[in-house]
Amino acid sequence: MLSSSTALGVPGEAPMANATTSLEVREVEVSYGPVRVLDGISLAVEGGEFIALLGSSGCGKTTLLRAICGFVATQRGNIAVGGRDVTNLPPNKRNMAMVFQSYALWPHMSVAQNIGYGLRLRGADRAAIAARVAATLGMLRLEGMGERRVTEISGGQRQRVALGRALAINPQILLLDEPLSNLDARIREEVRHEIRTLQRELGITTIHVTHDREEAMVMADRIAILEGGGLAQLGRGEEIYNHPNSPFVAAFMGATNVIRLPARRGPDGIAIVAGPHNGGATLALEALRGTAPERIPGEFKVALHFRSEEARLDAAEGAADGALLLRGRIVQGAYPGGYYRYAVRVGEDQFLVDDKRRFAVGEAIGIALPLAAIHLYLG
């Protein structure tokens, strides 16, 4: 675990950033030539909050991060830090720091020189730089490594050096551009918890770009999911996970199994019509996301999204209590550890379902979908 933030106190210097520095992005547009990458996106971040920008490649999350720090120009909208408009300020006047995916460390410099680099650019004197670097090394568990070249330390230690260089300049906003993607799985899991602990201790407002859903869920106070240069959904991880507001968000949050079935509006809600490969079920009108109850038609098609771990395998025939039953056959099985993952063919569709029990390939099987695990949209 990283050391306490009090280690960064240096006599005569301003304290580290605290939870009073907010960030607001208002209707920002960014284009690269004729291609609009950010399409009027708005995002309000409270002081001391940790926000993860999550989305697929090309959705605009890295462009948004670079617009916030001033590396790319905006064509419309503005950006404010602590209520101060910084839209037209150069990057070095915004009091922000970024940790890059590649770390961007100077290979010919020592660990200490890399951490103190930003302070030297700002004209700090040698004593202040030495004190800040020493405090930062202690906080990041890098004591005794100050004189080593960054080429002589591990990937996890390089990530800490890059983070230390960013924090040493006492920024109001910390920007993280997929800084853990170059680490192996074990180190990545350890470092993500260290960064989160440190961010909470310092109270520094942080924006973290990632394509890793688990990473965003573990680290962030709130998650902003971007789609096509806009904000698809913003909320706490648990809220977005359990109540995705669109098929895109549902799939991105792991509900990648999708089946389209006929449905009708009934007196008790939305009735899924039984068919050759599925039983029937009734869900509340409010279960249909993205459509107001009064606008639900009499008969329509629905798209049901569900996660492999939330379904259960059941008998192929009969009724599944409190669940929608899909009838199919196992076509493939694998054991990733702790459970089996099966590919089940249902009609023309194929779904992944996790189960701790062992079944044979070719076996007729039912997929029971608990109604609470179904994410329902007009299909």
C-alpha positions as CSV (number, residue, x, y, z in Angstrom):
1,M,0.0,0.0,0.0
2,L,1.2,3.5,-0.8
3,S,2.2,5.7,2.1
4,S,0.1,8.5,3.6
5,S,-0.2,11.7,1.6
6,T,1.2,13.7,4.6
7,A,4.6,12.6,3.3
8,L,4.2,15.2,0.5
9,G,4.2,18.2,2.8
10,V,7.1,20.5,2.1
11,P,7.7,23.6,4.3
12,G,6.9,26.8,2.5
13,E,5.0,25.2,-0.3
14,A,1.2,25.1,-0.9
15,P,-0.5,21.9,0.3
16,M,-1.5,19.3,-2.2
17,A,-4.7,19.7,-4.1
18,N,-7.8,19.1,-2.0
19,A,-11.5,18.3,-2.6
20,T,-12.4,21.9,-3.5
21,T,-11.3,21.8,-7.1
22,S,-14.1,21.0,-9.4
23,L,-14.0,20.4,-13.2
24,E,-16.8,21.3,-15.6
25,V,-16.9,20.5,-19.3
26,R,-19.7,22.3,-21.1
27,E,-20.9,21.3,-24.6
28,V,-17.4,20.7,-25.9
29,E,-16.9,19.9,-29.6
30,V,-13.7,18.7,-31.1
31,S,-13.1,17.8,-34.8
32,Y,-10.2,16.4,-36.6
33,G,-10.7,17.8,-40.1
34,P,-14.2,16.9,-41.2
35,V,-14.5,14.2,-38.5
36,R,-16.3,15.3,-35.3
37,V,-14.8,13.4,-32.4
38,L,-16.6,15.1,-29.5
39,D,-20.1,16.2,-30.2
40,G,-21.2,18.7,-27.6
41,I,-20.3,16.7,-24.6
42,S,-20.9,18.0,-21.1
43,L,-19.5,16.6,-17.8
44,A,-19.5,18.0,-14.3
45,V,-16.9,16.6,-11.8
46,E,-17.1,17.4,-8.1
47,G,-13.9,18.4,-6.2
48,G,-12.0,15.3,-5.1
49,E,-14.1,13.0,-7.3
50,F,-12.6,10.1,-9.3
51,I,-14.3,9.8,-12.7
52,A,-13.6,7.0,-15.2
53,L,-14.1,7.6,-18.9
54,L,-15.1,4.3,-20.3
55,G,-15.8,3.3,-23.9
56,S,-14.7,1.5,-27.0
57,S,-11.9,2.6,-29.3
58,G,-12.7,5.8,-31.2
59,C,-15.5,6.9,-28.9
60,G,-13.7,10.1,-27.9
61,K,-12.5,9.4,-24.4
62,T,-8.8,10.2,-24.9
63,T,-9.7,13.2,-27.0
64,L,-11.8,14.5,-24.1
65,L,-8.9,14.0,-21.7
66,R,-6.6,15.9,-24.1
67,A,-9.1,18.7,-24.5
68,I,-9.4,19.1,-20.8
69,C,-5.6,19.5,-20.4
70,G,-5.3,21.7,-23.5
71,F,-3.5,19.3,-25.8
72,V,-6.2,19.6,-28.4
73,A,-8.3,22.7,-29.3
74,T,-12.0,22.9,-28.9
75,Q,-14.2,24.2,-31.6
76,R,-17.1,25.0,-29.3
77,G,-17.9,24.9,-25.6
78,N,-15.7,25.6,-22.6
79,I,-13.8,24.0,-19.7
80,A,-13.7,25.4,-16.2
81,V,-11.5,24.3,-13.2
82,G,-12.7,25.5,-9.8
83,G,-15.1,27.9,-11.6
84,R,-12.3,29.4,-13.6
85,D,-12.5,29.2,-17.4
86,V,-9.4,27.6,-18.8
87,T,-10.6,26.9,-22.3
88,N,-8.1,29.2,-24.0
89,L,-5.2,28.7,-21.7
90,P,-2.2,26.6,-22.8
91,P,-1.6,23.3,-21.0
92,N,1.2,24.7,-18.7
93,K,-1.3,27.3,-17.3
94,R,-4.1,24.9,-16.4
95,N,-2.4,23.4,-13.3
96,M,-3.1,19.9,-14.4
97,A,-0.9,16.8,-14.8
98,M,-1.3,13.8,-17.0
99,V,0.1,10.2,-16.7
100,F,0.4,8.7,-20.1
101,Q,-0.2,5.1,-21.3
102,S,3.5,4.9,-22.2
103,Y,4.6,6.7,-19.0
104,A,6.7,9.1,-21.2
105,L,9.6,8.9,-18.8
106,W,13.1,10.2,-19.8
107,P,15.3,7.0,-20.2
108,H,18.6,8.9,-19.7
109,M,17.4,10.4,-16.3
110,S,17.3,8.8,-12.9
111,V,14.0,8.1,-11.0
112,A,14.6,11.3,-8.9
113,Q,15.3,13.4,-12.0
114,N,12.1,12.2,-13.7
115,I,10.0,13.0,-10.7
116,G,11.5,16.4,-10.3
117,Y,11.4,17.3,-14.0
118,G,8.2,19.3,-13.8
119,L,9.4,21.2,-10.8
120,R,12.6,22.2,-12.6
121,L,10.6,23.5,-15.5
122,R,8.6,25.6,-13.1
123,G,11.8,27.2,-11.7
124,A,11.7,25.6,-8.2
125,D,15.0,25.8,-6.3
126,R,17.1,22.8,-5.6
127,A,16.2,22.4,-2.0
128,A,12.5,22.5,-2.7
129,I,12.9,20.0,-5.5
130,A,14.9,17.6,-3.4
131,A,12.4,17.8,-0.5
132,R,9.4,17.2,-2.8
133,V,11.2,14.3,-4.6
134,A,12.1,12.7,-1.4
135,A,8.6,12.9,-0.1
136,T,7.2,11.6,-3.3
137,L,9.6,8.6,-3.3
138,G,8.5,7.7,0.2
139,M,4.8,8.0,-0.6
140,L,5.2,5.7,-3.7
141,R,7.3,3.1,-1.9
142,L,10.4,3.9,-4.1
143,E,12.8,4.8,-1.3
144,G,16.4,4.0,-2.2
145,M,15.6,4.0,-6.0
146,G,16.1,7.7,-6.7
147,E,19.5,7.3,-8.3
148,R,18.5,4.4,-10.6
149,R,17.7,4.9,-14.2
150,V,14.1,4.3,-15.1
151,T,15.3,1.6,-17.5
152,E,16.5,-0.4,-14.5
153,I,13.2,-0.7,-12.7
154,S,10.1,-2.8,-13.3
155,G,6.9,-1.8,-15.1
156,G,5.0,-1.3,-11.9
157,Q,7.8,0.9,-10.5
158,R,7.9,3.0,-13.7
159,Q,4.1,3.5,-13.4
160,R,4.7,4.9,-9.9
161,V,7.5,7.2,-11.2
162,A,5.1,8.6,-13.8
163,L,2.5,9.1,-11.2
164,G,5.0,10.7,-8.9
165,R,6.2,13.1,-11.6
166,A,2.5,14.2,-12.1
167,L,1.8,14.6,-8.3
168,A,5.1,16.4,-7.5
169,I,3.9,19.6,-9.3
170,N,0.9,19.8,-7.0
171,P,-1.8,19.8,-9.7
172,Q,-5.4,20.7,-9.2
173,I,-6.6,18.0,-11.7
174,L,-4.9,14.6,-12.3
175,L,-5.5,13.0,-15.7
176,L,-4.8,9.3,-16.3
177,D,-4.6,8.0,-19.9
178,E,-4.8,4.2,-19.6
179,P,-1.7,4.2,-17.3
180,L,-2.1,0.5,-16.3
181,S,-2.6,-1.1,-19.7
182,N,1.1,-2.0,-20.1
183,L,1.2,-3.9,-16.8
184,D,0.6,-7.6,-16.4
185,A,-2.7,-8.7,-14.8
186,R,-1.4,-9.3,-11.3
187,I,0.6,-6.0,-11.1
188,R,-2.3,-4.1,-12.7
189,E,-4.8,-5.2,-10.0
190,E,-2.4,-4.2,-7.2
191,V,-1.5,-0.8,-8.7
192,R,-5.2,0.1,-9.4
193,H,-6.0,-0.2,-5.7
194,E,-2.8,1.8,-4.8
195,I,-3.8,4.6,-7.1
196,R,-7.3,4.7,-5.7
197,T,-6.1,4.8,-2.1
198,L,-3.7,7.6,-2.9
199,Q,-6.3,9.6,-4.8
200,R,-8.6,9.4,-1.8
201,E,-5.9,10.4,0.7
202,L,-4.9,13.4,-1.4
203,G,-8.5,14.4,-2.3
204,I,-7.3,15.3,-5.9
205,T,-9.9,15.5,-8.6
206,T,-9.1,12.7,-11.1
207,I,-10.2,11.7,-14.6
208,H,-9.1,8.2,-15.7
209,V,-9.5,7.0,-19.3
210,T,-9.8,3.2,-19.6
211,H,-11.4,0.6,-21.9
212,D,-11.4,-1.9,-19.0
213,R,-14.9,-2.2,-17.3
214,E,-13.6,-3.9,-14.2
215,E,-10.9,-1.3,-13.8
216,A,-13.5,1.5,-14.0
217,M,-15.8,-0.3,-11.5
218,V,-13.1,-0.8,-9.0
219,M,-11.5,2.6,-9.1
220,A,-14.1,5.3,-9.9
221,D,-16.7,7.1,-7.9
222,R,-18.7,7.5,-11.1
223,I,-18.3,6.2,-14.6
224,A,-19.0,8.2,-17.8
225,I,-19.6,5.9,-20.8
226,L,-18.9,7.6,-24.1
227,E,-20.4,6.6,-27.4
228,G,-19.7,8.3,-30.7
229,G,-18.3,11.4,-29.1
230,G,-21.3,11.9,-26.7
231,L,-22.1,10.8,-23.2
232,A,-24.2,7.6,-23.3
233,Q,-24.6,7.3,-19.5
234,L,-23.1,8.8,-16.3
235,G,-23.5,7.3,-12.9
236,R,-22.1,5.1,-10.1
237,G,-20.8,1.8,-11.3
238,E,-23.5,-0.2,-9.5
239,E,-26.2,2.0,-11.0
240,I,-24.9,1.6,-14.6
241,Y,-24.2,-2.1,-14.2
242,N,-27.7,-2.9,-12.9
243,H,-29.6,-0.3,-14.9
244,P,-28.0,0.4,-18.3
245,N,-30.0,2.9,-20.2
246,S,-29.4,1.6,-23.7
247,P,-28.4,-1.6,-25.6
248,F,-24.9,-0.1,-26.1
249,V,-24.3,0.5,-22.4
250,A,-25.8,-2.9,-21.5
251,A,-23.4,-4.7,-23.9
252,F,-20.4,-2.6,-22.7
253,M,-21.2,-3.5,-19.1
254,G,-21.0,-7.2,-19.9
255,A,-24.6,-8.0,-21.0
256,T,-23.4,-9.2,-24.4
257,N,-25.9,-12.1,-24.8
258,V,-28.8,-10.8,-26.8
259,I,-32.0,-12.5,-28.0
260,R,-34.9,-10.8,-29.8
261,L,-38.4,-12.1,-29.0
262,P,-42.0,-11.0,-29.8
263,A,-43.8,-9.3,-26.9
264,R,-47.1,-7.6,-26.3
265,R,-48.4,-5.1,-23.8
266,G,-50.8,-6.7,-21.3
267,P,-52.7,-5.7,-18.2
268,D,-49.8,-6.9,-15.9
269,G,-46.9,-5.4,-17.9
270,I,-44.9,-6.7,-20.9
271,A,-45.6,-10.3,-21.8
272,I,-42.9,-12.2,-23.6
273,V,-44.6,-14.4,-26.1
274,A,-43.7,-18.2,-25.8
275,G,-42.2,-19.6,-28.9
276,P,-40.5,-22.8,-30.2
277,H,-37.3,-22.0,-28.3
278,N,-38.5,-20.0,-25.3
279,G,-41.1,-20.0,-22.6
280,G,-43.2,-17.0,-21.7
281,A,-42.7,-14.4,-18.9
282,T,-44.2,-11.1,-17.8
283,L,-42.1,-8.1,-16.8
284,A,-43.1,-4.7,-15.4
285,L,-43.6,-1.9,-18.0
286,E,-40.7,0.0,-16.3
287,A,-38.4,-2.9,-17.3
288,L,-38.4,-1.7,-20.9
289,R,-35.5,0.8,-20.9
290,G,-35.4,3.9,-23.0
291,T,-39.1,4.0,-23.7
292,A,-41.7,5.7,-21.6
293,P,-44.5,3.4,-20.5
294,E,-47.2,5.4,-22.3
295,R,-45.3,5.0,-25.6
296,I,-45.1,1.2,-25.5
297,P,-47.1,-0.2,-28.4
298,G,-49.5,-3.1,-28.2
299,E,-47.3,-5.7,-30.0
300,F,-43.6,-5.3,-30.7
301,K,-40.2,-7.0,-30.6
302,V,-37.9,-6.8,-27.6
303,A,-34.1,-7.3,-27.3
304,L,-33.2,-9.1,-24.1
305,H,-29.6,-8.5,-22.9
306,F,-28.1,-10.7,-20.2
307,R,-24.8,-11.6,-18.7
308,S,-23.3,-15.1,-18.8
309,E,-22.8,-15.2,-15.0
310,E,-26.4,-14.2,-14.2
311,A,-28.1,-16.9,-16.2
312,R,-28.3,-20.5,-14.9
313,L,-28.6,-23.8,-16.7
314,D,-31.8,-25.7,-16.1
315,A,-33.9,-28.5,-17.5
316,A,-34.7,-28.1,-21.2
317,E,-38.4,-28.6,-20.6
318,G,-40.8,-27.4,-18.1
319,A,-41.2,-24.0,-16.5
320,A,-38.5,-22.0,-14.7
321,D,-39.8,-20.3,-11.5
322,G,-39.4,-16.5,-11.7
323,A,-37.4,-16.8,-14.9
324,L,-37.6,-16.8,-18.6
325,L,-36.6,-20.2,-20.0
326,L,-34.6,-20.5,-23.3
327,R,-34.4,-24.1,-24.7
328,G,-31.2,-25.1,-26.5
329,R,-28.2,-27.5,-26.7
330,I,-24.6,-27.2,-25.5
331,V,-22.2,-26.9,-28.4
332,Q,-19.0,-26.0,-26.5
333,G,-17.6,-26.1,-23.0
334,A,-14.4,-24.7,-21.4
335,Y,-13.1,-24.5,-17.9
336,P,-11.4,-21.1,-17.2
337,G,-11.1,-21.9,-13.5
338,G,-13.7,-22.1,-10.7
339,Y,-16.6,-22.6,-13.2
340,Y,-17.4,-23.9,-16.6
341,R,-18.3,-21.6,-19.5
342,Y,-20.7,-23.1,-22.0
343,A,-21.7,-22.0,-25.5
344,V,-25.4,-22.9,-25.8
345,R,-27.2,-22.8,-29.2
346,V,-30.8,-21.6,-29.0
347,G,-32.4,-21.7,-32.4
348,E,-30.2,-19.6,-34.7
349,D,-28.6,-17.8,-31.7
350,Q,-25.7,-18.8,-29.5
351,F,-25.1,-17.7,-25.9
352,L,-22.4,-18.0,-23.2
353,V,-23.5,-19.2,-19.8
354,D,-21.4,-19.9,-16.7
355,D,-22.1,-22.8,-14.4
356,K,-20.2,-24.7,-11.7
357,R,-21.6,-28.0,-12.9
358,R,-20.1,-30.1,-15.7
359,F,-22.4,-30.9,-18.7
360,A,-21.6,-32.8,-21.9
361,V,-21.4,-31.2,-25.3
362,G,-24.5,-32.0,-27.2
363,E,-26.7,-32.2,-24.1
364,A,-30.2,-30.6,-24.4
365,I,-30.3,-27.8,-21.8
366,G,-32.4,-24.8,-20.7
367,I,-31.1,-21.3,-20.0
368,A,-33.1,-19.8,-17.1
369,L,-33.0,-16.0,-17.0
370,P,-34.0,-14.5,-13.7
371,L,-36.3,-11.6,-14.6
372,A,-34.2,-9.2,-12.5
373,A,-31.1,-10.1,-14.7
374,I,-32.8,-9.2,-18.0
375,H,-32.1,-5.8,-19.6
376,L,-35.0,-5.1,-21.9
377,Y,-35.1,-2.7,-24.9
378,L,-37.3,-2.3,-28.0
379,G,-35.7,-4.6,-30.5
